[in-house]
Amino acid sequence: MEDSIITGLIAERNEAGLQAAREKYGKYVETVVGNVLSDVSDAEECVNDVFLGAWDAVPRALPSNLKFFLAKLAREKAIDRLRSNSAQKRGGKVSFVPEEELDKALSGSVVSDRIESAELTELITNFLRGLEGQERNVFIRRYWYFDAIEDIAQRYGFGKSKVKMMLKRMRDRLAAYLKKEGY
């Protein structure tokens, strides 16, 4: 089923649209959530929250790309769950989110708060377009899909230290680029 039909059904509050979205993108959403959350029950609940969030959000604004809309919701929900589980007052372990690497590289600015900015999104997109294929893929695997360093190294046949160094250099270049552009 076409995404426009699915979002139209959801906007009309027809549950068939939500079911179609789950059938078409359920595994993709599970992967995005699973890359952030290691607990299976948390991940399953988070996936349900993603589709509930889509159900609530779609009538207000129809997404132009359903897959990326769901991925963004999945990342947000999973990060929120991870932070909630990691809260010190709940006795959880503090978990590291790759997004925090970017926050540190950008002089403490909160990327997650500013990523909504169309201008910042455009700048990061332009920066990524300027990277070579493998560099861009490594960056995206780490900061969009939240792949572990070990997984990225294995995927591209690199050592872990090479991946870490690539990411550090790209973060530094991104910080310099954004600073040059006024961020």
N, C-alpha and C positions, 0 to 999 in steps of 0.2 A: 504494500500500500504506500502511496506517495506521502511524503512528510506533510505537504499542504493539506491533504485530506485528513491525516491524523490530527494535526493541530486544529483544523476546523471542527472535527468531532469533539475534541477536548473543549474547545471554546464554546461549543453548543451544550456542554456538560453531558455528552454521550460517553458512557463508560467503554464503549467499543473502541474509541480513540485511545484511551489509556491502555487498554489491553493490546491494541496494535503497536503502540509505542513500546510496551514491555516486550512483546514478541520480537520486534525489529531491533531494539537497542538494549535489551535487558543484559545480555552477555557483555556488551561494551561498558555499560554502567557498572556492572559487577567488577570488571577489570580495573576501571578507574578507582572505584572505592577500595578494592582489594590491594591496590598499590599503596594506599595510605593506611588502611587499617589491617592489622594482622589477626584480630579476633574475628572468627567466622560469624558468630552471632551478632556482633556489632556491625559487621559488613552487611549481613542480610537485612538488619533493621534499617541501616543507612540507605540501602537500595530502595526499600519501601518508602523511606522519607523523600528520596529523590523524586519518585513518581508522584507522591502526594504533593510535593512542592511544585511539580510541573502542572498538576491538576489545578492547584491554586493560582499559579502565575499566568498560565496561558490565556485565560479570558481577558486579562488586563492588557497583555501585549503578546501578539503572535510572534514567535521567534522566526527569524529568517532561515536559520539552520537548526533543525531540531536536534541533530546528533550533537552538535557543539553546545547547544543550550543545555541538554541533559548532562553532558560532560562537565560543564561549568557548575551546574547544580550539584553533581556528584562530588566534585572536588571540594566545593564549599561545605557540603554536609559532612563529608568524611573528615575534613580538617577540623570543623567544629566539634565533631564527635571525639577526635583524637585529643584535642585540647581539653575538652570536658573530662575525658577519662584521665588525663594527665594532671589535672588540677591538684596542686599540693594539698588542699584542704580535704580532698577525697582520698588521699593516701596513695594516689597513683604515681607511677614512674613518669618522669618528664621525658617525653618522646621528642625526637628531633624531626622537624618537618623541613624538607629541602628548601621550601620557600624562605625559611629563616636564613639560609646561606645568602640569598639575594638581598634580604633586609640588611644584613651585616655589610655586604659589599656596597650597598647604596647609602652608606653613612647613617644607618639606622632608620631610614624612611620606611614606612610600613607599606610594602608592596601590595599586600592583600587589600588594603584600604584604597590604594591609588590605582589598582589595576582596572577599576571600573572606568577610569578616565579614558575617553576615546583617544585623546592626544597621546597619553602614555602608551596605550595599546599600539597605536600607529608607530610610535618611536621604537618600541621593542620589535615590532614586526619588521620595520626597516633595518634594524640592527641584525636581526636573524637572517634577512635576505642577503646581507653582506657577508655572512659566514659561508665557509665552504661546506659542502654537503655533510661530511662526517661530523664536523664541529657542530653544525646546526642540529643534526640528529641527536648527538650526545646531549646537547643543551636541552632539547625538547624532551628527550627520554627522562632526564633528571627533574626538570622543573615543571613539566606539564603532566607526565605520567608518573612521576615520583619513583622511578626505577631506582633500585639500590645501585651503588657504585659497582658492586660485584657483578650484578646482572648486566650493566652497561658494558663493563670490561669483557665479559664473556660474549655478549652479542656482537661486539665489534673486533674481538680478538686482541684487545689491549690488556696491559697490566693495570691493576687498580691504581697504581701511582700515576700512570699516564692519564687516566680518566680524571683523577683528582686535580692534576696540574692543568689539564685542558679546561676543566670547569672553573678553576681559579682564574686562569688567564681570561676566559670569556667573561666572567663576572667583573674583573677589573676593566676590561675593554667596554663592557656595557655601562659600568659606572662612569667611565670617562666620556662615553658617547652621550649619556643622558645629561651629564653635567654640562657638556658643550652645548646641548640643546636646551638648557635652562632648567633642568630638573636637578 
